Amino acid sequence: MSSQIQITLQDAGRRFNRDWIFKGIDYTFSSGNSYAVLGPNGSGKSTLLQLLNGSLSPSAGKVTFTENNQPLDVEKVFQHISLAAPYLELIEDFSLTEVIDFHFQFKPYITGMGRTELVDLLGMKSSRHKLVKYFSSGMKQRLKLALAFCSDTNVLMLDEPTSNFDRQGSNWYLELVEQLAGNRLIIVGSNQEHEYSFCRNQLIITDYKL
């Protein structure tokens, strides 16, 4: 995919019960740029990412999506987005290759990538037929990231991308960014500098607390 995607927040806010998580965000995210959504744990980073991927609607203001300057219906947004996040569940009773095959029924591979190449990228040849429920938390996180990076989508959304990683895993993540991020719109929700060091723009969520 090579469409130009723009996600625009206009006076956007989200509340939980009566408490505002954030309010009054005016911001535009555009293809070809990288953005870090920053804030401490529990500050609303994941909630904001869910607004940006269309899975939550704002409690105030609005979020609009465009593709090549034409309005993009919120129901079609997911086709353009790859997401890796700690709260995303993998199908535990699938083997590694079954998870990969299932995922790519819904999203195309990036050029030059297929199941064999993805398993090689993960360094998990010996675990091809192992059920995901027997994977370590670090292996599961690697798989989530690889699925996101290897999907041919215009937007790459990464929430706490190196959770459950040691230094070696974090370095592997940064290699993925360098090799596979391409010219996509990248949004990283984080409070750890190594996860977003490559991002050229920053939105600090505590600036929008009441």
FISE-470390 format. One line per 3 residues: their letters; for each residue x, z, y of C-alpha. Coordinates in steps of 0.05 Angstrom, whole numbers. Layout:
BEGIN
a	X:Z:Y  ...
//
This chain:
BEGIN
mss	0:0:0  25:-15:69  -35:-1:114
qiq	-25:37:179  -62:103:173  -79:149:231
itl	-110:218:225  -135:248:290  -158:319:304
qda	-202:328:365  -213:401:386  -213:416:311
grr	-222:486:284  -240:519:218  -268:588:207
fnr	-278:632:147  -341:673:154  -338:694:228
dwi	-262:692:235  -228:630:262  -168:609:221
fkg	-148:561:277  -184:529:335  -175:475:387
idy	-125:429:353  -116:361:387  -65:322:348
tfs	-53:254:318  -14:239:253  9:166:246
sgn	40:123:192  116:118:193  124:189:219
sya	138:256:186  105:321:207  116:394:189
vlg	56:441:192  90:508:202  67:581:199
png	74:644:158  38:654:92  -37:660:101
sgk	-36:628:170  -80:569:151  -30:514:134
stl	-64:495:69  -132:497:103  -107:448:156
lql	-79:402:102  -147:402:68  -179:380:134
lng	-127:325:139  -141:299:69  -216:300:76
sls	-231:354:25  -254:403:78  -293:388:142
psa	-279:424:207  -324:481:231  -315:455:302
gkv	-289:390:333  -276:330:289  -225:295:244
tft	-225:219:244  -188:171:199  -168:99:214
enn	-136:44:173  -103:-11:213  -142:14:274
qpl	-209:7:238  -251:69:221  -238:95:150
dve	-296:129:115  -278:201:94  -301:186:23
kvf	-246:133:17  -190:175:46  -168:203:-21
qhi	-148:132:-44  -95:131:10  -66:201:-1
sla	-20:232:-53  -20:308:-52  26:359:-85
apy	7:432:-76  13:498:-115  -63:504:-120
lel	-71:435:-152  -82:444:-226  -53:399:-280
ied	-92:387:-344  -58:440:-388  -81:411:-455
fsl	-50:343:-440  21:324:-459  69:300:-405
tev	56:227:-420  -20:239:-423  -18:272:-354
idf	22:213:-326  -24:160:-357  -86:197:-333
hfq	-60:204:-262  -43:130:-256  -113:108:-276
fkp	-132:129:-205  -70:110:-165  -22:51:-174
yit	53:62:-185  102:46:-130  142:-17:-142
gmg	194:-11:-198  163:53:-226  126:63:-292
rte	116:117:-343  187:111:-373  220:111:-305
lvd	179:172:-283  198:212:-345  271:193:-331
llg	263:215:-258  237:282:-283  294:289:-334
mks	242:307:-386  252:256:-442  252:311:-495
srh	187:340:-468  146:275:-468  98:300:-522
klv	99:373:-502  34:402:-475  36:419:-401
kyf	12:490:-416  80:504:-447  118:480:-385
ssg	153:529:-339  125:536:-268  185:497:-243
mkq	172:439:-292  99:437:-270  120:434:-197
rlk	169:377:-212  113:339:-246  65:348:-188
lal	117:323:-139  137:263:-182  64:242:-190
afc	55:245:-114  119:209:-95  111:154:-148
sdt	40:137:-128  33:77:-82  -4:111:-25
nvl	1:108:51  1:183:60  44:236:25
mld	20:307:34  64:363:8  43:436:11
ept	99:486:-4  136:431:-43  193:475:-70
snf	151:535:-93  176:556:-162  242:519:-151
drq	313:543:-154  368:510:-112  376:453:-161
gsn	301:438:-159  302:440:-83  359:390:-81
wyl	320:345:-130  261:348:-82  304:326:-23
elv	330:268:-64  258:247:-78  245:248:-3
eql	307:205:11  294:155:-45  218:149:-49
agn	185:172:16  190:102:46  153:88:111
rli	93:131:94  58:183:136  87:248:110
ivg	58:317:123  92:379:97  60:448:100
snq	117:499:98  151:561:123  219:545:92
ehe	265:501:133  297:463:75  228:436:56
ysf	216:402:123  286:391:151  274:315:152
crn	208:320:191  212:293:262  150:327:288
qli	124:398:282  55:430:290  59:506:293
itd	-8:532:269  -1:600:303  -6:563:370
ykl	-80:552:353  -99:623:335  -151:656:380
//
